[in-house]
């Protein structure tokens, strides 16, 4: 719980700073910032493995904890908000029908259908991705028949897609709106789920393409969610508002774990878990079409 709280705090800081400095390109700015969030495993995973082998797990926690504290403190000194009222040169903030830019408080945000549309879509989008992360290597070994080394290698490939999904879908949220970016994400999740429902022993290509899709979309939602929050509800008090929206990520982790675990317990195979993710993706498209749009004034 302490580790999870730390992740949430560290995640929220750069997102909030990026949206304030780049209000004209919120999705891309957040996506590029969070690229580091996804790519960090390429540094920390081999480092942790090496330290555990040489010093043991408890000493590794001490060393990495102190290292993270020092590094985070130093880097945080460079993270500052722009002055109030600052906007990029040549950019005009969007206006509402009343003629003034509208920014909602967290309480006002909770009173809009747009919030519930975004929160539900965020929950659905992260459910499939977080479930896939939890069972990627296991499915590779137990269902597809990969050896441990190949399964681990493919998981590292999936992690790349998780990282690049953030700037890609952040840019898409800027260019084609968060709603259309969300619909594209759900379409990929649905197709990936159907591919896995047809997978069997030796279906290496199906497995690889499908899980690249799941990990891509999980990264994508970590950019769509912040961009939509800023675009729909304004930048004033953004950190608090996105903190509420981000609770969908935690619920997605719980639901994803329940789906995959139940499928394994009841049917003896994780493959059955992709029926719910396919159905949820279709529901997500419907919710996005109806609710995922800027709130009316």
Residue, then its C-alpha position, 0 to 999 in steps of 0.5 A: x500500500x505504501x509503494x502504491x501510494x508512492x507510485x500514485x504521488x510520483x505519477x501525478x506530479x509530472x502529469x500535472x506539471x506537463x499539462x500546465x506548461x503545454x495546455x495546447x498539446x496536453x496529450x502529447x506532453x503527458x504521453x512523453x512524460x509518462x514514457x519514462x514511467x513505462x520505460x523505467x523497468x528497463x533500468x530498475x528490473x536488471x538493477x534489482x536482479x543484480x542487487x538481489x543476487x549480490x546483496x539479497x532482497x532486503x538489502x536491495x530494498x534499502x539500497x534502491x529505496x535510498x537511491x530513489x529518495x535521493x534521485x527523486x528529491x534532486x529531479x523534483x527541484x526542476x519541476x515547477x508550474x508556470x506563472x498564473x495566466x501563462x499560455x504558450x505563444x500564439x495559442x488561444x485557450x478554447x472558449x465555451x459558449x458563454x465566451x469564457x474559459x471554463x474550469x471545474x472544481x473537483x466537486x463540480x466535475x463529479x456532478x457531470x456525466x462527462x466525468x462518469x463517462x471518462x471514469x468508466x472508460x478509464x476503468x475498462x481500458x486499464x482492466x484489460x491491460x493490467x490483467x494482461x500484464x499480470x498473466x503475460x509470461x504465464x500464458x506464454x509458458x502454459x498456453x503457448x508453450x514458450x520456454x522461460x527465456x523466450x517468454x521473458x524476452x517477449x514481455x520486454x517487447x510488450x513493455x516497449x509497446x506499453x511505453x510508446x502507447x503513451x505518446x502515441x495515444x496522447x498525440x491522438x487525444x490531441x488530434x482526434x479528441x479523447x473520445x475517438x482515441x478511446x474508441x480506437x483503444x477499445x477496438x484494439x482491445x476487442x481485436x486482441x481479445x478475439x485473437x487470444x480466444x483463438x490462440x492455442x499451443x504454438x500460436x506465437x504470432x497471435x500471442x505476440x500481436x495480441x499482447x502488444x495490443x493490450x500493453x499498447x492500450x494500457x499505456x495509451x489510457x495513461x495518456x488519454x485519461x490525463x489529457x481528457x481530464x485537463x481538456x474537459x475540466x480545466x487546469x485549475x486544481x488539475x492534480x486533485x481532479x486527476x487524482x479522482x479520475x485516476x482511481x479508475x486505474x486502481x479499480x481496473x487492477x482489481x477487476x483485471x485480477x479477479x477476471x483472470x484468476x476466476x477464469x483459471x479457477x473455473x475453466x482451468x485456462x486463462x484464455x477464457x478471461x478474454x471473453x470478458x475483456x472483449x465484451x467490456x471493450x464493446x461496452x467501452x465503445x458505447x459509453x465513449x460514444x454517449x458520455x465521453x465528451x466535454x461537459x455542457x456549460 
